[in-house]
Amino acid sequence: MVTKKTTTKKPVKPKKVKEPKKVAPVQAEIELAETEVNAAGPELSEGANGKEKYFSAVGRRKESVARVRLFTKKASDMADGDKALVQVNGKDYTQYFSDVNLQNVVESPLKKLKSLNRFKATVLVKGGGSKGQADAVKHGIARALVLFDLNFRKKLKKSGLLTRDPRVKERRKYGHKKARKSGQFSKR
């Protein structure tokens, strides 16, 4: 015969309720905002009352993430010829990407719209290699251009500049040397 043990429950202490931390409201990834003018670069030195409007977007490719701020150029900035005004991590994009093919990749959204010297952009890019970073900058500039004018979307979408390239390195599998490469087969 099985007997049930009766246990008396101990009184449960009330748990201390932690007050939620006060967090600033989350801002959208892509927004129209105002920025304080700082001495980061010559293109930011002028602005009405110390503020300049920009269009912000994020571009991604492989492991690279590029945060783009797109400004419209003033008449005084139009002196430059056939070169875009894009600064990547504080350097001119022609210095940051020494390969001409990568420079063309960065310029491609602006070339597609035939507005190479109509805009200036400052970009902060992290992660990945140079090719991934160039593609991330291209994607970010294209997305910022769409925010500037929705009519640009049709041309940029048709040329594939708004699509994030989903190809990434495949992960390594257990028992293999790389993603698909296995060790040498030994019969005996």
C-alpha positions as CSV (number, residue, x, y, z in Angstrom):
1,M,0.0,0.0,0.0
2,V,1.3,3.4,-1.1
3,T,0.8,6.3,1.2
4,K,1.0,9.9,0.1
5,K,3.3,12.2,1.9
6,T,1.8,15.5,2.8
7,T,4.1,18.4,2.8
8,T,3.4,21.8,4.1
9,K,4.2,24.6,1.7
10,K,6.5,27.3,2.8
11,P,5.2,30.9,2.4
12,V,6.5,32.4,-0.8
13,K,8.3,35.7,-0.5
14,P,7.0,38.3,-2.9
15,K,9.5,38.9,-5.7
16,K,11.0,42.4,-6.0
17,V,9.7,43.9,-9.2
18,K,12.3,45.8,-11.1
19,E,11.3,49.0,-12.7
20,P,11.9,49.0,-16.4
21,K,14.8,51.1,-17.5
22,K,13.9,54.3,-19.3
23,V,15.0,53.9,-22.9
24,A,15.0,56.6,-25.5
25,P,12.5,56.0,-28.2
26,V,13.8,53.8,-31.0
27,Q,14.5,55.7,-34.1
28,A,13.9,54.2,-37.5
29,E,16.9,52.9,-39.4
30,I,16.1,55.2,-42.3
31,E,15.1,58.7,-41.4
32,L,15.3,62.3,-42.4
33,A,17.3,64.1,-39.7
34,E,19.3,67.1,-38.8
35,T,22.9,67.0,-37.6
36,E,25.2,69.4,-35.9
37,V,28.0,70.6,-38.1
38,N,31.3,69.3,-36.9
39,A,34.9,69.6,-38.2
40,A,34.9,66.1,-39.5
41,G,35.2,67.1,-43.2
42,P,35.2,70.1,-45.4
43,E,31.8,69.3,-46.9
44,L,30.2,69.6,-43.5
45,S,31.7,73.0,-42.6
46,E,28.8,75.1,-44.1
47,G,25.2,74.9,-43.0
48,A,22.3,77.2,-42.2
49,N,22.4,78.0,-38.5
50,G,24.9,75.2,-37.9
51,K,22.6,72.4,-39.1
52,E,22.3,70.6,-42.3
53,K,19.6,68.1,-43.4
54,Y,20.5,64.7,-44.7
55,F,18.9,61.4,-45.7
56,S,20.2,58.4,-43.7
57,A,20.2,54.8,-44.9
58,V,22.0,51.5,-44.1
59,G,23.5,49.2,-46.7
60,R,24.7,45.7,-46.2
61,R,26.7,43.0,-48.0
62,K,28.3,39.8,-46.6
63,E,29.6,40.9,-43.2
64,S,29.8,44.6,-44.1
65,V,27.5,47.3,-42.8
66,A,27.6,50.8,-44.2
67,R,25.7,53.8,-42.6
68,V,25.2,56.4,-45.3
69,R,24.3,60.1,-44.9
70,L,23.3,61.7,-48.2
71,F,23.4,65.5,-48.5
72,T,22.4,67.7,-51.4
73,K,25.2,69.8,-52.7
74,K,25.1,73.6,-52.8
75,A,26.0,75.7,-55.8
76,S,29.4,76.5,-54.2
77,D,30.2,72.8,-54.1
78,M,29.5,72.2,-57.8
79,A,33.1,73.1,-58.8
80,D,34.2,69.5,-58.9
81,G,34.0,67.8,-62.3
82,D,33.2,64.2,-63.0
83,K,34.0,62.8,-59.5
84,A,31.4,62.1,-56.8
85,L,31.8,63.6,-53.3
86,V,31.7,60.5,-51.2
87,Q,33.7,60.2,-47.9
88,V,34.2,56.7,-46.5
89,N,35.4,56.5,-42.9
90,G,36.8,60.1,-43.1
91,K,38.7,59.5,-46.4
92,D,37.8,60.2,-50.0
93,Y,36.3,57.0,-51.6
94,T,39.1,57.0,-54.2
95,Q,41.7,56.7,-51.4
96,Y,39.7,54.2,-49.3
97,F,39.0,51.9,-52.3
98,S,42.2,51.9,-54.3
99,D,40.9,49.5,-56.9
100,V,39.2,51.3,-59.8
101,N,36.5,48.6,-60.1
102,L,35.5,49.1,-56.5
103,Q,35.3,52.9,-57.1
104,N,33.0,52.3,-60.0
105,V,30.8,50.1,-57.7
106,V,30.5,52.9,-55.2
107,E,29.6,55.4,-57.9
108,S,27.1,53.2,-59.7
109,P,23.9,54.4,-58.1
110,L,24.8,58.0,-58.8
111,K,26.0,57.2,-62.3
112,K,22.7,55.4,-63.0
113,L,20.8,58.5,-62.2
114,K,23.3,60.8,-64.0
115,S,23.7,62.8,-60.8
116,L,27.3,62.1,-59.9
117,N,28.1,65.7,-58.7
118,R,24.6,66.5,-57.4
119,F,25.0,64.8,-54.0
120,K,27.6,64.4,-51.3
121,A,27.7,61.5,-48.9
122,T,29.5,60.6,-45.8
123,V,29.7,56.8,-45.0
124,L,30.8,54.8,-42.0
125,V,31.5,51.2,-43.0
126,K,32.5,48.3,-40.7
127,G,33.2,44.6,-41.2
128,G,34.0,42.4,-44.1
129,G,36.5,42.9,-46.8
130,S,37.0,45.7,-49.4
131,K,34.6,44.1,-52.0
132,G,31.8,43.6,-49.4
133,Q,32.3,47.1,-48.1
134,A,32.1,48.7,-51.5
135,D,28.9,46.8,-52.2
136,A,27.5,47.8,-48.8
137,V,28.2,51.5,-49.6
138,K,26.5,51.1,-53.0
139,H,23.4,49.6,-51.4
140,G,23.3,52.3,-48.7
141,I,23.6,55.2,-51.3
142,A,20.9,53.7,-53.4
143,R,18.5,53.4,-50.5
144,A,19.3,57.0,-49.4
145,L,18.6,58.2,-52.9
146,V,15.2,56.6,-52.8
147,L,14.4,58.5,-49.6
148,F,15.5,61.7,-51.3
149,D,13.1,61.1,-54.3
150,L,10.7,58.2,-54.7
151,N,10.9,58.6,-58.5
152,F,14.4,57.3,-58.4
153,R,13.2,53.9,-57.1
154,K,12.0,52.6,-60.5
155,K,15.4,53.1,-62.2
156,L,17.4,51.8,-59.2
157,K,15.2,48.8,-58.7
158,K,15.4,47.9,-62.4
159,S,19.2,47.9,-62.3
160,G,19.2,45.8,-59.1
161,L,20.8,48.4,-56.8
162,L,18.1,48.2,-54.1
163,T,18.3,44.5,-53.6
164,R,20.5,43.3,-50.8
165,D,22.8,40.6,-52.2
166,P,22.0,37.6,-49.9
167,R,25.1,35.5,-50.8
168,V,27.3,34.9,-47.7
169,K,29.9,32.3,-46.9
170,E,28.5,28.9,-46.1
171,R,29.1,27.6,-42.6
172,R,31.5,24.8,-41.8
173,K,29.9,21.4,-41.2
174,Y,30.8,18.9,-38.5
175,G,33.3,16.3,-39.8
176,H,34.4,18.4,-42.8
177,K,37.4,20.6,-43.3
178,K,35.4,23.4,-44.8
179,A,31.7,23.8,-45.7
180,R,31.8,21.0,-48.2
181,K,35.4,19.8,-48.4
182,S,35.9,16.5,-46.5
183,G,39.1,14.7,-45.5
184,Q,40.9,12.3,-47.8
185,F,39.2,8.9,-48.0
186,S,41.2,6.0,-46.6
187,K,40.1,2.5,-47.6
188,R,42.3,0.8,-45.0
